Structure formats: C-alpha cells, structure tokens
Amino acid sequence: MTHEEMQSIAMDYLRKEHPELVKFLTPEELKGEARGMAMLARMEMDTLKAGSPGMTDDEAWSEAREMFLVRPEWAYEKMADARAEAREERRRRLEANPEPARLPEETAESPEL
C-alpha cells in the first residue's frame, strides 16, 4: 500500500467521520492531517511487519489504521477556540453598540388598545 493510498483513505475517513472539520479546516490543514495519519500508520505498519515476519501490508494496515485514523483533537480544539473567539467578538460589538430596548407598544405585534 502506497503512502498516497493511505493518505487518500485518511482523507476519506475525515470527510465521512468529521465533516464539520472538513468545512472548518483549510485545505492545507486537512491535507496535512491526512498526511500525518498516513505517515504514522506507515511507521506502525513497518514496526508490526518487522516484529511479525510474513505479515502482509493488508494485515499490518488493518492493525495500524485503528491506531491512527482517530479523531483529530487538535482540530476540534482549534474549532472550539474559533467559535469562542467569535462569540466574544459578538459580545464586544453588542456592548459597544447596544440596540435600544423597545417597549411593547413600539412593536408591530402589540395589540391596539
């Protein structure tokens, strides 16, 4: 199995299991995450095969992918930080320019007396 094949599988995994990250991360970050997953999986596969002569790439991949196709915590933390920052920015804007409170009689929905 080539590095490109493993990277493609990692990218498919991210798209399927973590679509909100695919929308949030830049294409470069997403590709980097898939590349890192593939690289770590390849190193684990090589280690497994060295310890078990006769193990095939497919057998090694089956074991290694369980360890490295996982939830990318760093990306979820980055997404949470960005959301918190956006909420804080909205709060600051509202504090700087509060909308005047409207009395019920000023609204279109208020019944006429």
C-alpha positions as a Markdown table, in Angstrom:
| # | Residue | x | y | z |
|---|---|---|---|---|
| 1 | Met | 0.0 | 0.0 | 0.0 |
| 2 | Thr | 1.5 | 3.3 | -1.0 |
| 3 | His | 1.6 | 6.5 | 1.1 |
| 4 | Glu | -0.8 | 8.2 | -1.4 |
| 5 | Glu | -3.3 | 5.4 | -0.9 |
| 6 | Met | -3.1 | 5.6 | 2.8 |
| 7 | Gln | -3.4 | 9.4 | 2.7 |
| 8 | Ser | -6.5 | 9.1 | 0.4 |
| 9 | Ile | -8.1 | 6.7 | 2.9 |
| 10 | Ala | -7.3 | 9.1 | 5.8 |
| 11 | Met | -8.9 | 12.0 | 3.8 |
| 12 | Asp | -12.0 | 9.9 | 3.1 |
| 13 | Tyr | -12.1 | 9.0 | 6.8 |
| 14 | Leu | -12.0 | 12.7 | 7.8 |
| 15 | Arg | -14.7 | 13.6 | 5.2 |
| 16 | Lys | -17.0 | 10.8 | 6.4 |
| 17 | Glu | -16.5 | 10.8 | 10.2 |
| 18 | His | -15.6 | 14.5 | 10.8 |
| 19 | Pro | -17.5 | 16.6 | 8.1 |
| 20 | Glu | -17.6 | 19.7 | 10.4 |
| 21 | Leu | -13.8 | 19.7 | 10.5 |
| 22 | Val | -13.6 | 19.4 | 6.7 |
| 23 | Lys | -15.7 | 22.6 | 6.5 |
| 24 | Phe | -13.6 | 24.4 | 9.2 |
| 25 | Leu | -10.0 | 23.5 | 8.3 |
| 26 | Thr | -8.2 | 25.0 | 5.4 |
| 27 | Pro | -7.4 | 22.5 | 2.5 |
| 28 | Glu | -3.7 | 22.7 | 3.6 |
| 29 | Glu | -4.5 | 21.8 | 7.2 |
| 30 | Leu | -6.8 | 19.0 | 6.1 |
| 31 | Lys | -4.2 | 17.5 | 3.7 |
| 32 | Gly | -1.5 | 17.8 | 6.4 |
| 33 | Glu | -3.7 | 15.9 | 8.9 |
| 34 | Ala | -4.3 | 13.1 | 6.4 |
| 35 | Arg | -0.6 | 13.1 | 5.5 |
| 36 | Gly | 0.3 | 12.8 | 9.2 |
| 37 | Met | -2.2 | 10.0 | 9.8 |
| 38 | Ala | -0.8 | 8.1 | 6.8 |
| 39 | Met | 2.8 | 8.6 | 7.9 |
| 40 | Leu | 2.2 | 7.4 | 11.4 |
| 41 | Ala | 0.2 | 4.4 | 10.1 |
| 42 | Arg | 3.1 | 3.5 | 7.7 |
| 43 | Met | 5.6 | 3.7 | 10.6 |
| 44 | Glu | 3.4 | 1.4 | 12.7 |
| 45 | Met | 2.9 | -1.0 | 9.8 |
| 46 | Asp | 6.7 | -1.2 | 9.3 |
| 47 | Thr | 7.1 | -1.9 | 13.0 |
| 48 | Leu | 4.4 | -4.6 | 13.0 |
| 49 | Lys | 5.9 | -6.3 | 9.9 |
| 50 | Ala | 9.4 | -6.2 | 11.4 |
| 51 | Gly | 8.1 | -8.0 | 14.5 |
| 52 | Ser | 6.0 | -10.5 | 12.6 |
| 53 | Pro | 7.8 | -11.9 | 9.6 |
| 54 | Gly | 5.4 | -12.9 | 6.9 |
| 55 | Met | 2.7 | -10.2 | 7.9 |
| 56 | Thr | 1.3 | -8.7 | 4.8 |
| 57 | Asp | 0.7 | -5.0 | 4.2 |
| 58 | Asp | -3.0 | -5.5 | 4.4 |
| 59 | Glu | -2.7 | -7.2 | 7.8 |
| 60 | Ala | -0.4 | -4.5 | 9.1 |
| 61 | Trp | -2.8 | -1.8 | 7.7 |
| 62 | Ser | -5.7 | -3.4 | 9.5 |
| 63 | Glu | -4.0 | -3.1 | 12.8 |
| 64 | Ala | -2.3 | 0.3 | 12.2 |
| 65 | Arg | -5.3 | 2.1 | 11.0 |
| 66 | Glu | -7.2 | 1.5 | 14.2 |
| 67 | Met | -4.4 | 3.5 | 16.0 |
| 68 | Phe | -4.1 | 6.4 | 13.6 |
| 69 | Leu | -7.4 | 7.0 | 11.9 |
| 70 | Val | -8.8 | 8.8 | 15.0 |
| 71 | Arg | -10.5 | 12.0 | 16.0 |
| 72 | Pro | -8.0 | 14.9 | 15.4 |
| 73 | Glu | -8.3 | 16.5 | 18.8 |
| 74 | Trp | -6.1 | 19.5 | 17.9 |
| 75 | Ala | -8.5 | 20.4 | 15.1 |
| 76 | Tyr | -11.6 | 20.2 | 17.4 |
| 77 | Glu | -9.8 | 22.4 | 19.9 |
| 78 | Lys | -9.0 | 24.9 | 17.2 |
| 79 | Met | -12.6 | 24.9 | 16.1 |
| 80 | Ala | -13.8 | 25.4 | 19.6 |
| 81 | Asp | -11.4 | 28.3 | 20.1 |
| 82 | Ala | -12.5 | 30.0 | 16.9 |
| 83 | Arg | -16.2 | 29.7 | 18.0 |
| 84 | Ala | -15.4 | 31.1 | 21.4 |
| 85 | Glu | -13.5 | 34.0 | 19.8 |
| 86 | Ala | -16.4 | 34.7 | 17.5 |
| 87 | Arg | -18.9 | 34.7 | 20.5 |
| 88 | Glu | -16.6 | 37.1 | 22.4 |
| 89 | Glu | -16.3 | 39.4 | 19.4 |
| 90 | Arg | -20.1 | 39.5 | 19.1 |
| 91 | Arg | -20.4 | 40.2 | 22.8 |
| 92 | Arg | -17.9 | 43.1 | 22.5 |
| 93 | Arg | -19.8 | 44.6 | 19.5 |
| 94 | Leu | -23.1 | 44.4 | 21.4 |
| 95 | Glu | -21.5 | 46.1 | 24.4 |
| 96 | Ala | -20.0 | 48.8 | 22.2 |
| 97 | Asn | -23.3 | 49.4 | 20.2 |
| 98 | Pro | -26.2 | 48.2 | 22.3 |
| 99 | Glu | -29.5 | 48.1 | 20.4 |
| 100 | Pro | -32.1 | 50.4 | 22.2 |
| 101 | Ala | -34.7 | 48.4 | 24.1 |
| 102 | Arg | -38.1 | 48.7 | 22.5 |
| 103 | Leu | -41.2 | 48.9 | 24.6 |
| 104 | Pro | -44.1 | 46.6 | 23.7 |
| 105 | Glu | -46.2 | 49.4 | 22.3 |
| 106 | Glu | -43.5 | 50.3 | 19.8 |
| 107 | Thr | -43.6 | 46.9 | 18.2 |
| 108 | Ala | -45.8 | 46.0 | 15.3 |
| 109 | Glu | -47.1 | 42.9 | 17.1 |
| 110 | Ser | -48.6 | 44.8 | 20.1 |
| 111 | Pro | -52.4 | 44.9 | 20.2 |
| 112 | Glu | -54.1 | 48.2 | 19.8 |
| 113 | Leu | -56.0 | 49.5 | 22.8 |
